[in-house]
Structures are given as C-alpha cells and as structure tokens.
Amino acid sequence: MIHRLIPVLLLIFTLQACEGGGVTYITDKSPAGHTTITVNASRSVALEPWKINLQVKAYDFKEGSLKFEIYAGELKQDENVNFDWKDENNCIISFTQSDDVVRKFQLIATPDRVQLAEI
C-alpha cells in the first residue's frame, strides 16, 4: 500500500514546487520626489530566479534600466528589497537572496547626471 502512495506524494510535492511564479511590482521615490525607482520582477515558477528590471526615472532624463536575476522566495519591500535614501540624490537599493547574499546597487541621480550600478 505504501509503495503505491510514494509516486502520488512525489507528484504532489513536484506540483507544489512549481507554484510561486508571478509578477511583482515595487516602487519608491526620493524624499523630494525627483527620482522614482521601480522594480519589475517576474518568474514562471518558484524554482526559477526572479528576472529583475530595475528602472530609474530621474529629473528630465529618459528612463533607464538595469536587468539581472536574483534567487529569492517572495520579493517584499522592507523585507528583502530595501531602498536606503542617503539624501535626495543617493540611494542604495538592496536585494537579499534566499541564501542571505545581499546584492546592492547604488543610484546617484542629480539634475546633471544619473548613474546606477551594482556595488
């Protein structure tokens, strides 16, 4: 009897592991509102990494973006996605992955220039 249940249980666990895909949208603004950071994230199933499109719209500049992947359960602001505004022009954006590795990106946005890079 037990040996007949094993394939059924394996199928149930496999199907549960395939859930958890979806789309996540997180946005944050600088203190004075001159810069908007948007995180667009998507994945098909929970076992895949999140495909992140980190977008920045600052002052009169054309919107720019940076694309990368991270491994995490759900993406939630102030849990594993953080925006640390040092002042109106400087922000550190952090993504904490499932293995507790933190990926950090620095944004510098002034009326004269915009820079976004992983640090």
Secondary structure, 3 states (H helix, E strand, C coil): CHHHHHHHHHHHHHHHHHCCCEEEEEEEECCCCCEEEEEEEEECCCCCCEEEEEEEEECCCCCEEEEEEECCCCCCECCCEEEEEEECCEEEEEEECCCCCEEEEEEEECCCCEEEEEC
